[in-house]
Structures are given as C-alpha cells and as structure tokens.
Amino acid sequence: MRVAGIDGYKDGWIAVVVDAGDFASAFTVWATRLVDVIRDNAIRLALIDMPIGLSSGPVDRPVEAAARQVLQGKASSLFNAPCRQALGCASYASASQMNADVLGKKLSKQTWNICPKIAEADHAAQSLTDVVLHEAHPEVSFATFTGAPIVASKKSVKGLVTRAGHMARLGFDLVKLAAPLNDKHKASPDDLIDAAVLAWSATRVQMNTHVT
C-alpha cells in the first residue's frame, strides 16, 4: 500500500510518499490542492498535519488530549482546532466569537490563518471515501520515535538538525527528498521533515503498530 505524510504550506501541500515501508526510496510530491496530492499519486493512506473531524459543539476532541499527554512540557506546540461553524465565517472577529459561542473559547489568530487549510483537509476527509486520512502531529511522531519530546524548536538550527538526524536514522534520504523543490515552492525545510516523519507514522498505522 502506498502511504504518505502530508503537511500544508503557504501555497499548497507537500507530501512524502512511501511504498511498502521503503523509506530510502521515498519521494516528495506537492500540489496546490490536497485532493490532487492524494489522487494524482495513488495514495491510499495518509497522515496530515491538520485538524480533521471538527467539533460542532462543546465536546473535547480526543486527539488533542492524547497529543498533549504525549507532549507534556511541550504542549505549546499544539493549538486548539476551531469549531466547524467557524470555518464559514468571513472575518477573524466573527470566527473567534463563533468559536467562543460554540466551544467556550476564543480562536487564536494562528488558527484563523490556517482555517482555509483546515477546511480543505476536512472536505478531503469527507469526500475521499476510498482513502484513509488521519490527523497527526509531527512532534508526537518524533516523541514516539525518540521516547521523549524534542525540546529544541524545529525552526532553530539545533532543532532542525536534530530532526533531520532522526529521519536519516530511519532511512530517509533528505537530500533526495529535497531535490525536486526549488525557490518557487514556499515550503520550508521543517515542512519537508514534518511530512517525512508523518510518512513514518503512516507506515505504523498501516502495520497497526501505532500508539495513538
């Protein structure tokens, strides 16, 4: 089965694709639309760094509670997903108030800025009925692999090199994965690494060896 880890970036989506658990042969694809990344590359199972399965009422999402449990001491790298109703709002102010009305808490500006991506992932999860799509968090994947959360920020030199080193240990060739990308792609180095570690987690889901 072909699996992938997918991360969103400013102009689209980047995916690291793995066939039959062969990380050394993994390759990178991207597209403006999420459904094109999945359909054009015959991906059958994907983990996406984006909320899927939004609440329409004051109910806690189990995935967020589970992620915070794993990332104790570094839960600030997580953010609360918006309620489904907030996705239809035309402004940050109205979306934040809607979120407060439905979930009892205001919406962060960071979350509002990625609401179009959240809506796209939510639509893909509902429309691609023959593809298995799961929400995932790269930092949870790294913590699972290393046994503890990585303290250094992924935006720092130390944090980026640390995460890249772990990917190399797993067998990913990051130089090859980065080769198709150029300056016109707005994906950052940590977007590629996040997609790669989610591809590793996707193989664990495929083999039913994942933790949560």
Number of C-alpha atoms within 10 A of each C-alpha: 12 17 32 34 32 33 28 26 18 12 14 17 24 29 32 27 31 25 16 12 19 14 21 16 15 22 21 22 18 25 17 14 17 22 18 13 20 25 12 11 16 14 21 17 23 28 27 27 22 22 23 22 19 18 16 14 14 14 11 12 14 8 16 17 12 12 18 17 13 19 21 11 11 16 16 9 11 14 14 15 21 27 23 20 15 23 18 13 16 9 11 17 14 14 23 22 17 23 25 17 14 20 18 12 15 17 24 16 12 10 17 21 11 15 23 13 21 24 19 16 25 19 15 18 19 12 11 14 9 9 18 14 25 19 18 25 23 22 26 25 25 21 15 17 16 11 11 15 19 17 13 15 14 20 12 11 10 13 16 16 15 15 21 23 14 16 21 13 10 16 15 25 18 20 8 14 21 14 10 12 17 9 7 7 15 15 20 13 14 18 20 25 25 28 27 33 28 32 29 27 28 30 26 14 18 18 10 9 11 13 9 12
